[in-house]
Amino acid sequence: EQIDLHRRKLEASGERAERRREQQLDWMNSMLHERLVARFEQDPEVARRRVDVEAAVLAGDMTPSTAVEILLAE
């Protein structure tokens, strides 16, 4: 009963609809990020270059931010 009352209050104020819109936007952005990362990781040139860049980061020869910029440039 309390849950129904709370839901009705949220609906009456428009807050429930606003939360739903924000949730839809969050889902969209999450899917976009997942697909962008998947495409990035499937690129053969990026995969090849990533091995070298990761080794340079592990060796301390390259900063992570530089490594990211190099991979994104691929």
Chimera marker file (.cmm) of the C-alpha trace (Angstrom):
<marker_set name="trace">
<marker id="1" x="0.000" y="0.000" z="0.000" r="1" g="1" b="0" radius="0.5"/>
<marker id="2" x="2.845" y="2.372" z="0.874" r="1" g="1" b="0" radius="0.5"/>
<marker id="3" x="4.609" y="1.499" z="-2.369" r="1" g="1" b="0" radius="0.5"/>
<marker id="4" x="1.477" y="2.281" z="-4.377" r="1" g="1" b="0" radius="0.5"/>
<marker id="5" x="1.068" y="5.588" z="-2.555" r="1" g="1" b="0" radius="0.5"/>
<marker id="6" x="4.679" y="6.520" z="-3.255" r="1" g="1" b="0" radius="0.5"/>
<marker id="7" x="4.317" y="5.563" z="-6.939" r="1" g="1" b="0" radius="0.5"/>
<marker id="8" x="1.165" y="7.669" z="-7.294" r="1" g="1" b="0" radius="0.5"/>
<marker id="9" x="2.914" y="10.667" z="-5.721" r="1" g="1" b="0" radius="0.5"/>
<marker id="10" x="5.829" y="10.297" z="-8.129" r="1" g="1" b="0" radius="0.5"/>
<marker id="11" x="3.462" y="10.022" z="-11.074" r="1" g="1" b="0" radius="0.5"/>
<marker id="12" x="1.404" y="13.028" z="-9.992" r="1" g="1" b="0" radius="0.5"/>
<marker id="13" x="4.480" y="15.209" z="-9.626" r="1" g="1" b="0" radius="0.5"/>
<marker id="14" x="5.924" y="14.067" z="-12.963" r="1" g="1" b="0" radius="0.5"/>
<marker id="15" x="9.035" y="12.794" z="-11.207" r="1" g="1" b="0" radius="0.5"/>
<marker id="16" x="8.440" y="9.191" z="-12.263" r="1" g="1" b="0" radius="0.5"/>
<marker id="17" x="8.272" y="10.162" z="-15.947" r="1" g="1" b="0" radius="0.5"/>
<marker id="18" x="11.391" y="12.315" z="-15.581" r="1" g="1" b="0" radius="0.5"/>
<marker id="19" x="13.291" y="9.450" z="-13.958" r="1" g="1" b="0" radius="0.5"/>
<marker id="20" x="12.202" y="7.163" z="-16.772" r="1" g="1" b="0" radius="0.5"/>
<marker id="21" x="13.440" y="9.644" z="-19.415" r="1" g="1" b="0" radius="0.5"/>
<marker id="22" x="16.774" y="9.930" z="-17.630" r="1" g="1" b="0" radius="0.5"/>
<marker id="23" x="16.987" y="6.145" z="-17.411" r="1" g="1" b="0" radius="0.5"/>
<marker id="24" x="16.373" y="5.846" z="-21.151" r="1" g="1" b="0" radius="0.5"/>
<marker id="25" x="19.181" y="8.339" z="-21.811" r="1" g="1" b="0" radius="0.5"/>
<marker id="26" x="21.519" y="6.446" z="-19.479" r="1" g="1" b="0" radius="0.5"/>
<marker id="27" x="20.734" y="3.191" z="-21.301" r="1" g="1" b="0" radius="0.5"/>
<marker id="28" x="21.377" y="4.826" z="-24.659" r="1" g="1" b="0" radius="0.5"/>
<marker id="29" x="24.746" y="6.180" z="-23.533" r="1" g="1" b="0" radius="0.5"/>
<marker id="30" x="25.699" y="2.840" z="-22.022" r="1" g="1" b="0" radius="0.5"/>
<marker id="31" x="24.911" y="1.016" z="-25.264" r="1" g="1" b="0" radius="0.5"/>
<marker id="32" x="26.810" y="3.636" z="-27.259" r="1" g="1" b="0" radius="0.5"/>
<marker id="33" x="29.904" y="3.236" z="-25.093" r="1" g="1" b="0" radius="0.5"/>
<marker id="34" x="29.733" y="-0.551" z="-25.292" r="1" g="1" b="0" radius="0.5"/>
<marker id="35" x="29.474" y="-0.507" z="-29.088" r="1" g="1" b="0" radius="0.5"/>
<marker id="36" x="32.220" y="2.075" z="-29.521" r="1" g="1" b="0" radius="0.5"/>
<marker id="37" x="34.580" y="0.051" z="-27.339" r="1" g="1" b="0" radius="0.5"/>
<marker id="38" x="33.680" y="-3.137" z="-29.210" r="1" g="1" b="0" radius="0.5"/>
<marker id="39" x="34.378" y="-1.533" z="-32.594" r="1" g="1" b="0" radius="0.5"/>
<marker id="40" x="37.607" y="-0.045" z="-31.275" r="1" g="1" b="0" radius="0.5"/>
<marker id="41" x="38.802" y="-3.380" z="-29.925" r="1" g="1" b="0" radius="0.5"/>
<marker id="42" x="37.879" y="-5.230" z="-33.137" r="1" g="1" b="0" radius="0.5"/>
<marker id="43" x="40.014" y="-2.982" z="-35.324" r="1" g="1" b="0" radius="0.5"/>
<marker id="44" x="43.096" y="-4.999" z="-36.404" r="1" g="1" b="0" radius="0.5"/>
<marker id="45" x="45.402" y="-1.969" z="-36.506" r="1" g="1" b="0" radius="0.5"/>
<marker id="46" x="44.385" y="-0.946" z="-33.002" r="1" g="1" b="0" radius="0.5"/>
<marker id="47" x="44.888" y="-4.506" z="-31.753" r="1" g="1" b="0" radius="0.5"/>
<marker id="48" x="48.356" y="-4.648" z="-33.290" r="1" g="1" b="0" radius="0.5"/>
<marker id="49" x="49.389" y="-1.256" z="-31.962" r="1" g="1" b="0" radius="0.5"/>
<marker id="50" x="47.847" y="-1.899" z="-28.554" r="1" g="1" b="0" radius="0.5"/>
<marker id="51" x="50.355" y="-4.651" z="-27.774" r="1" g="1" b="0" radius="0.5"/>
<marker id="52" x="53.249" y="-2.237" z="-28.249" r="1" g="1" b="0" radius="0.5"/>
<marker id="53" x="51.570" y="0.598" z="-26.390" r="1" g="1" b="0" radius="0.5"/>
<marker id="54" x="50.658" y="-1.603" z="-23.426" r="1" g="1" b="0" radius="0.5"/>
<marker id="55" x="54.248" y="-2.839" z="-23.221" r="1" g="1" b="0" radius="0.5"/>
<marker id="56" x="55.502" y="0.745" z="-23.221" r="1" g="1" b="0" radius="0.5"/>
<marker id="57" x="53.106" y="1.691" z="-20.422" r="1" g="1" b="0" radius="0.5"/>
<marker id="58" x="54.126" y="-1.358" z="-18.361" r="1" g="1" b="0" radius="0.5"/>
<marker id="59" x="57.799" y="-0.505" z="-18.886" r="1" g="1" b="0" radius="0.5"/>
<marker id="60" x="57.201" y="3.049" z="-17.738" r="1" g="1" b="0" radius="0.5"/>
<marker id="61" x="58.254" y="4.418" z="-21.123" r="1" g="1" b="0" radius="0.5"/>
<marker id="62" x="54.843" y="5.915" z="-21.881" r="1" g="1" b="0" radius="0.5"/>
<marker id="63" x="52.121" y="7.497" z="-19.789" r="1" g="1" b="0" radius="0.5"/>
<marker id="64" x="48.627" y="6.028" z="-19.904" r="1" g="1" b="0" radius="0.5"/>
<marker id="65" x="47.241" y="9.283" z="-21.313" r="1" g="1" b="0" radius="0.5"/>
<marker id="66" x="49.768" y="9.230" z="-24.163" r="1" g="1" b="0" radius="0.5"/>
<marker id="67" x="48.935" y="5.589" z="-24.827" r="1" g="1" b="0" radius="0.5"/>
<marker id="68" x="45.240" y="6.395" z="-25.105" r="1" g="1" b="0" radius="0.5"/>
<marker id="69" x="45.912" y="9.251" z="-27.510" r="1" g="1" b="0" radius="0.5"/>
<marker id="70" x="48.069" y="7.009" z="-29.696" r="1" g="1" b="0" radius="0.5"/>
<marker id="71" x="45.424" y="4.277" z="-29.803" r="1" g="1" b="0" radius="0.5"/>
<marker id="72" x="42.632" y="6.722" z="-30.537" r="1" g="1" b="0" radius="0.5"/>
<marker id="73" x="44.672" y="8.186" z="-33.382" r="1" g="1" b="0" radius="0.5"/>
<marker id="74" x="44.754" y="4.715" z="-34.986" r="1" g="1" b="0" radius="0.5"/>
<link id1="1" id2="2" r="1" g="1" b="0" radius="0.2"/>
<link id1="2" id2="3" r="1" g="1" b="0" radius="0.2"/>
<link id1="3" id2="4" r="1" g="1" b="0" radius="0.2"/>
<link id1="4" id2="5" r="1" g="1" b="0" radius="0.2"/>
<link id1="5" id2="6" r="1" g="1" b="0" radius="0.2"/>
<link id1="6" id2="7" r="1" g="1" b="0" radius="0.2"/>
<link id1="7" id2="8" r="1" g="1" b="0" radius="0.2"/>
<link id1="8" id2="9" r="1" g="1" b="0" radius="0.2"/>
<link id1="9" id2="10" r="1" g="1" b="0" radius="0.2"/>
<link id1="10" id2="11" r="1" g="1" b="0" radius="0.2"/>
<link id1="11" id2="12" r="1" g="1" b="0" radius="0.2"/>
<link id1="12" id2="13" r="1" g="1" b="0" radius="0.2"/>
<link id1="13" id2="14" r="1" g="1" b="0" radius="0.2"/>
<link id1="14" id2="15" r="1" g="1" b="0" radius="0.2"/>
<link id1="15" id2="16" r="1" g="1" b="0" radius="0.2"/>
<link id1="16" id2="17" r="1" g="1" b="0" radius="0.2"/>
<link id1="17" id2="18" r="1" g="1" b="0" radius="0.2"/>
<link id1="18" id2="19" r="1" g="1" b="0" radius="0.2"/>
<link id1="19" id2="20" r="1" g="1" b="0" radius="0.2"/>
<link id1="20" id2="21" r="1" g="1" b="0" radius="0.2"/>
<link id1="21" id2="22" r="1" g="1" b="0" radius="0.2"/>
<link id1="22" id2="23" r="1" g="1" b="0" radius="0.2"/>
<link id1="23" id2="24" r="1" g="1" b="0" radius="0.2"/>
<link id1="24" id2="25" r="1" g="1" b="0" radius="0.2"/>
<link id1="25" id2="26" r="1" g="1" b="0" radius="0.2"/>
<link id1="26" id2="27" r="1" g="1" b="0" radius="0.2"/>
<link id1="27" id2="28" r="1" g="1" b="0" radius="0.2"/>
<link id1="28" id2="29" r="1" g="1" b="0" radius="0.2"/>
<link id1="29" id2="30" r="1" g="1" b="0" radius="0.2"/>
<link id1="30" id2="31" r="1" g="1" b="0" radius="0.2"/>
<link id1="31" id2="32" r="1" g="1" b="0" radius="0.2"/>
<link id1="32" id2="33" r="1" g="1" b="0" radius="0.2"/>
<link id1="33" id2="34" r="1" g="1" b="0" radius="0.2"/>
<link id1="34" id2="35" r="1" g="1" b="0" radius="0.2"/>
<link id1="35" id2="36" r="1" g="1" b="0" radius="0.2"/>
<link id1="36" id2="37" r="1" g="1" b="0" radius="0.2"/>
<link id1="37" id2="38" r="1" g="1" b="0" radius="0.2"/>
<link id1="38" id2="39" r="1" g="1" b="0" radius="0.2"/>
<link id1="39" id2="40" r="1" g="1" b="0" radius="0.2"/>
<link id1="40" id2="41" r="1" g="1" b="0" radius="0.2"/>
<link id1="41" id2="42" r="1" g="1" b="0" radius="0.2"/>
<link id1="42" id2="43" r="1" g="1" b="0" radius="0.2"/>
<link id1="43" id2="44" r="1" g="1" b="0" radius="0.2"/>
<link id1="44" id2="45" r="1" g="1" b="0" radius="0.2"/>
<link id1="45" id2="46" r="1" g="1" b="0" radius="0.2"/>
<link id1="46" id2="47" r="1" g="1" b="0" radius="0.2"/>
<link id1="47" id2="48" r="1" g="1" b="0" radius="0.2"/>
<link id1="48" id2="49" r="1" g="1" b="0" radius="0.2"/>
<link id1="49" id2="50" r="1" g="1" b="0" radius="0.2"/>
<link id1="50" id2="51" r="1" g="1" b="0" radius="0.2"/>
<link id1="51" id2="52" r="1" g="1" b="0" radius="0.2"/>
<link id1="52" id2="53" r="1" g="1" b="0" radius="0.2"/>
<link id1="53" id2="54" r="1" g="1" b="0" radius="0.2"/>
<link id1="54" id2="55" r="1" g="1" b="0" radius="0.2"/>
<link id1="55" id2="56" r="1" g="1" b="0" radius="0.2"/>
<link id1="56" id2="57" r="1" g="1" b="0" radius="0.2"/>
<link id1="57" id2="58" r="1" g="1" b="0" radius="0.2"/>
<link id1="58" id2="59" r="1" g="1" b="0" radius="0.2"/>
<link id1="59" id2="60" r="1" g="1" b="0" radius="0.2"/>
<link id1="60" id2="61" r="1" g="1" b="0" radius="0.2"/>
<link id1="61" id2="62" r="1" g="1" b="0" radius="0.2"/>
<link id1="62" id2="63" r="1" g="1" b="0" radius="0.2"/>
<link id1="63" id2="64" r="1" g="1" b="0" radius="0.2"/>
<link id1="64" id2="65" r="1" g="1" b="0" radius="0.2"/>
<link id1="65" id2="66" r="1" g="1" b="0" radius="0.2"/>
<link id1="66" id2="67" r="1" g="1" b="0" radius="0.2"/>
<link id1="67" id2="68" r="1" g="1" b="0" radius="0.2"/>
<link id1="68" id2="69" r="1" g="1" b="0" radius="0.2"/>
<link id1="69" id2="70" r="1" g="1" b="0" radius="0.2"/>
<link id1="70" id2="71" r="1" g="1" b="0" radius="0.2"/>
<link id1="71" id2="72" r="1" g="1" b="0" radius="0.2"/>
<link id1="72" id2="73" r="1" g="1" b="0" radius="0.2"/>
<link id1="73" id2="74" r="1" g="1" b="0" radius="0.2"/>
</marker_set>
